[in-house]
Amino acid sequence: MHTLGMRTPLLTLAVLSLLLVQCQAAAPSSTGVPTNAVPGPTTAQPSVAAPSGSLAPSAAGGGDVAPSPVRADDVTVPPGKPSKKYTMGLVVGAVGDPFYVSMEKAAKAEAEKLGIDLIVEGPQEYRPVLQTPIVDAMIARKVDFLLVVPTDAEAMIAPLQRAHDAGIPVITLDTFIGKGNYGGSGPEGFVTSYVGSDNFEGGMVACEALIKDMGDKGKLLIENTIPGDSSNDGRENGCKAAIQKHPGVELAGVNYDDNDPNKAQALVSAFLQRMPDLGGIFGTNVFAAEGAGKAVKNAALTGKVKVVAFDATAVAIEDLRNNVNDIVIAQKPWQMAQLGLNFAVNYLEGNRDLPRNVATGFGIITRDTVDNPETKDLIY
């Protein structure tokens, strides 16, 4: 687990990200895992601009597309504590999920440092019908600012609009609503900022690494969660874009498992029976990858069917060590929380000149790098 209280202070944030060209050029090791995807003893690399097709072709908002992402290491948050005791609400995607546990711990540590009161709540399952009443309760409590991980790009527009109409500014973390065109003319334009991964890039990076591990040929299955979630949809689309660049690779299909690892396992098990020559599986989140990895192991196909896990949970790392999955992509939930809270304080203190779209980047973990000291900070 993270020692979140020891994080670098969020004045200038460093991002861990991957250059797509490095993944494409990575040479496979004897285990089939690209060993130079993360050069040297560290997993830190500079971010890259959002690839074509991601939610970021415009730098200024307005129109129908999202603002281009700003690298988090290019963001400087003015120092100083708030002039009053603010109360802020953080609504995560699902309680108990290791990703959101990491986000919550970081948010609480940052709130204590800033001297603000923070209320953290979330639904038991990653569903808008369960998250909406929690958002409405935050509105009723009249929090000064609301940070939310929206569980659906469309269904959560109206609840967050109600917060805005009640005079509560909104930042979304990890996922966005609408097209992510914050500050623009769309129905989501009222949101202050998005702070999270460029998930199109993340899916592309993950599947470039997977395709390299597959020997640049074969059939690739995308194991996804729930249609309509901006994060996982972005990863799916990024993976498809990577597949299109490789004529020897075929998209075998896309499953949706409702964020249930048991359902993911059942779906992948059935798929493996129909398609025993499957070459690789991209799990778009921790539950998808966990279920997919178990299905591959139970079918005695470990090593033959390569698995990429998105999100660096302890379970994903254990599966990596046990050869159940082959590559783990790490996000930065702690960084999303820290930067989001600092943005919120700045906004309430009158600094409204904040970036609309901030990309926090990725780290990559393989069996060659899993024991590096830096890797410990990437595990949720």
N, C-alpha and C positions, 0 to 999 in steps of 0.2 A: 504493500500500500504506500501511497505518497506520504511524505512528511510535509504537508502543505504549508505549515507555518514557517518552513525554512525557505520558501520560494524567494526568488529574486524580487525585490520591490518593483512594483509596476509603475516605473516612470518612463523607461524606454524598454519595451518588451521585445525579447528575441524570439524569433519564430523558428521552429523546426519544420522544414518542408523539403520536398524532393524535386529535383530537376528531372523532367520527363526524359530528356535526352540521356541522362545518366542511367535511368532504368532501361532504356532501350539498348544502351551499350554495355550493360552489365554482363559479365561472363559467368556462366554457371560454375559452381564449385563441384566437388566430387559428389556432394549430396544433391546436386541439382538446384541449390539455392544461390541466387546471385550474390556473390560476396562483396562486390564493389558497388552495390546500390547505395551503401553508406560508407564513404571512404574513410580510412584511418580508424582510430579508436573512438570516434564520436559519431553520433547520429545527427548532428546539426548540419543543415545545409540551407542556403538561401532560398527564399520563396521565388516562384516564377509567376509571371502574369497569367491571368485566367486564360485557359485555352479557348479557342473558338467553340462556341456552343454552350459555354457556361453562362451563368447569369451575370454578365458583367461587361457588355460591350460599350457602355457609355460611362463617362467619368463624372457626370454632373447631375444625374437624375433627370426628371422630366421625361416625357415620352413614355414608351411602353417597355423599356428594359431597365434592369437594375444598374445602379452605379457600379463602376469598376471597383474591384476590391483593393483596399490599401493594405500593404503588408504590415503586420502588427509591429515588426521591429522598426517601422518608419513612423510609428505613432508615439508622440510625446504627450503625456498627461501632465498638466500643470500641477506642481506640488501644493501642499497645504490642505488643512482639514476644513470640513464644512463649517459654515458660520452658525449653524443651528443643528439640533438633534433631529435628523430626518428619520422617517420610518419607511423602509422599502420592502416590497414583496418580491420574492423569487418563486416562480411556479415552474418546477422541473417537469420533465417528460413522464417519468414514472419513478416512484419511490422504490428504493432497494436496488435499482439498476446500478452496477458499479460505476458506470460513466457519470451518472447523476449524483451518486454518493461523493465522488471526487469533486464534482462541481459544487455541491453543497458545502463540503468541508472548506474548500478554497473561499467560497463566498462568505462564510461565517468568519474565517480568519481575517479576510480583507475588511469586512464590516467592523470588526473589533478594532482594527488598526485605524480605520477612518472615523470611528466614533459615531456610527449610525446604528439604528435598530433594524434588524433584518428578520423578516418572517419568511420561512421556507416551507412550502407545501407542494404536494404533487399527487396525481392520481395513482391508484394501485396498478392500473394498466395504462398503457400508452394509447389512450383513446380520447378524442375530443369531447365525447358525450360525458366522460368522467372529469375532464379537465375544465370544462366550461363553468360548472358550479364553483370551482375553486377560484377561478378568475373573478367571478361575480362576487364571491365572498371578500376577495381582496379589495374590490371596488367599494363594497359596503363598509369596509374598515377604513376607507379613505387614506390609503397609503400615499406617500408623496411621490413614489415612482414605482413602476412595475416592470420587472424583468421576467420574461416568459420564454419557455421552450415550447413553441406551438406544436401540437401533435397532429395537425392537419393544415395544409396550406390554405384551404378554402374555408373549412368549417370554423376556424379560429379567427377569421377576419371580424365577424360581428361581435364576439365577446371582447376582443381587444379594442374595437371601435367604441364599445360602451365605456371602457376605461378612459379612452381619450376624451370622449364626450363629457365624462365626469371630471375632467381637468387633471387626469393622471397621465403623465408621459409614459411611453412604452418603448422598451428595447427588447428585441428578440435575440436569444442566444441559441446557437447550435442549428436551429431551423428557422425558416422565414415564412411569412404568409404571402399570399398572392404570388406575384412574380419576383418579389423581393425589391420592387421599385420604390424604395423608401425615399420620401421627399418628392416623388413624381406625381403623375396625374391619376394613377390607378387607385383602386379602393384601399390599397395598403399604404398609400402615400403618407399617412399620418404618423407612421412609426418613425422613431428617432434614428435608430441604427440597428444594423445586424452585426453581431460579433460571433464568428464561428468559422468552420472549415469551408473552403471552396470544394464542395463535395463532388462536383463534376471532375475537378482535377484529381481529387482523392480516388475516385473510381477508375480514372484513367491510369494513374500511377500504379494502383493495385493490380490492375489487369495487364498492364505492360510487364510488370514483374512476374505475374502468373504465366503469361504467354511465353516469356523467356524461359521460365522453369519447365514449360511444356515442350520446349524444343521448337517453338514457333510453328507448331502444327497441332491439329486435333480439335476436339469438340469441347466447348466451355459452357458450363451451366452457371447462371446467375441465380443465387438463392436470396430472394428479397423478402421484405417483411409485409408492409401494408401499402397499397397504391395510394398516392396522394400525400405521402410524407416527403417534404422537400429534400431532406438530407439523403434518404435512401433512393429516391427517384433520381437525384443528381448523380449518385454513385453508379446506379444502373446505367444511366445515359453515358457517363464517362467511360464505363467498361465497354459499352457497345461501340463507342467511338474508337477505343483502342482495338477492338476486334476488327473493325472495318479497315484498319491500317495493315492488317496481316492476312493476306489471301489464303494462307494455309490454315487459318483458324476459323471455325464455324460456331456460331451461337447455337447451342443445343436447345436452349429454352430458358424461361424465367419462371421461377416458383414464387408464391407469396405465402408466408407461413404465420402471419398474424403475430409476429414477435414471440412465437412459442417454439423453443428448441425441440420439444418432443414432436411437434408437427413438422418442423424442418427435417428432423431425422427420418420421419415416416415418408415425407415427400421425396427426399433424396434416395432413400432405400428403394422406393418403388421406381424411381428414375434409373437407378443403377441396374435394376433387373431388366428394364427395357433397353438400356443403352450401356452395355458392359464395356464399350470402348471409349467411354467418357474420359477426357484427359485432364480436366480441371474444373474447380468450383470456386466461385467468388461469393463469399458470404458477406452481405452488405452491412451486417451489424453483428454484435456478439452472439445473439441468440441464433441467428441464421448460420453462422460459422460453427458454433458449438454443435448444433444438430447435424450439420453436413459432415463435420469431422467424425462424429460418432457413427454415422451411416457408412462412411468410407472404411473406418476401422472394423466395423462389424462384418462388412463384405470382404474383408481380407484384401483390400485394395490400397492399403497404406503405401505411399511411395509411388504407386502407379497413377492414382488420381490425386493431383496436386490441389491443395486447399489454401486459399488466402482468407485470413480472418481480419475483418475491419473492426477495430477497437481492441486495445491492449489490456484486457482484463487478466486477472490472475489465472482464470480458467484457460483463456487463449494462450497464455504463456506456458502453462503446464502442458497443453496440447502440443505446443511447438516443441517442447523438450521431448515429448513422447512420440514425435513424428506423426501426430495426427493431422496437424496443419503444417504448412511449410513457410509461410510468411505472415507476419502480423503488422497491420497498419495502425499506428497510434495517432489519436487526436490530442488536443490540449484542453480538456474541459476546465481545468483549473485556471488556465489563462483566459478563457472566455468569461468566467465569473469575475475574475479580478478586473479585467478591462471594462466589462459591462458596468460594474459598480462604480468605477472611477469615472466613466462617462456620465453615469446618472448624477453623481455629485456635481460634476462640472456643469451639467445642464441646469440643475437646480440653483447653482450659484451664478447663473447668467451667461455661462460660456456655451453658446449654442452652435459654435463653429466646430462641429464634430463630424468625423467621417461617417458616411451612411453605410459603408460596407467594409468590414475589417476581416481579413483572412488570417486565421491563427496557425495554419500550416499543419504538417504531418511529420511523424517519425516512422522509420521502418525498422522492424526487428526481425532478424533471422536467427537460425541456430548458431551462426558465426558471431553474432553481436549480442545475444541474449544475456551474456554474463558481463558485458561491459558495464563499468560503474554508471555511465550516463543512462543506460537503459532502465535502471531502477526508477528514475524520475518519469519514465513514460508509462509505467504500468499503473492502471487504475486500482 
